[in-house]
Amino acid sequence: MTSYAKRILLLMCFAGSLIGALGCEQEGPAERAGENVDESMEKAGEKMEQAGENIQDSAN
């Protein structure tokens, strides 16, 4: 994976964690929204990782 992709992945994980932590402090809709954001960020991170692996595989 390129260093650029790693930086993007790290930033997305950090932002997801931060948003999730803020959303979970309150109960109700904010908590559910935070969980949805966490889940979305995790999926996006997995897709970024897979894309980086695909790029690396095609470069070899």
C-alpha positions, -999 to +999 in steps of 0.1 A: +000+000+000+013+034-008+021+059+019-007+082+006-032+054+009-020+046+044-023+083+054-059+084+041-067+052+059-052+064+092-071+097+089-104+079+082-099+056+112-091+086+134-121+106+122-144+076+126-132+070+161-135+106+171-170+110+156-181+077+171-168+087+206-186+120+204-219+104+192-218+077+219-217+102+248-254+108+243-281+083+242-307+080+215-304+092+179-269+106+184-256+073+197-271+054+167-257+080+143-222+075+159-225+037+155-235+042+119-205+064+113-182+039+130-195+011+108-193+032+076-157+043+084-147+007+091-161-004+058-144+025+040-111+016+056-115-020+045-122-009+010-092+014+010-070-014+022-083-037-005-077-011-031-042-006-020-035-043-021-050-045-056-028-016-067+002-033-052-006-066-068-011-050-103+023-032-099+041-065-094 
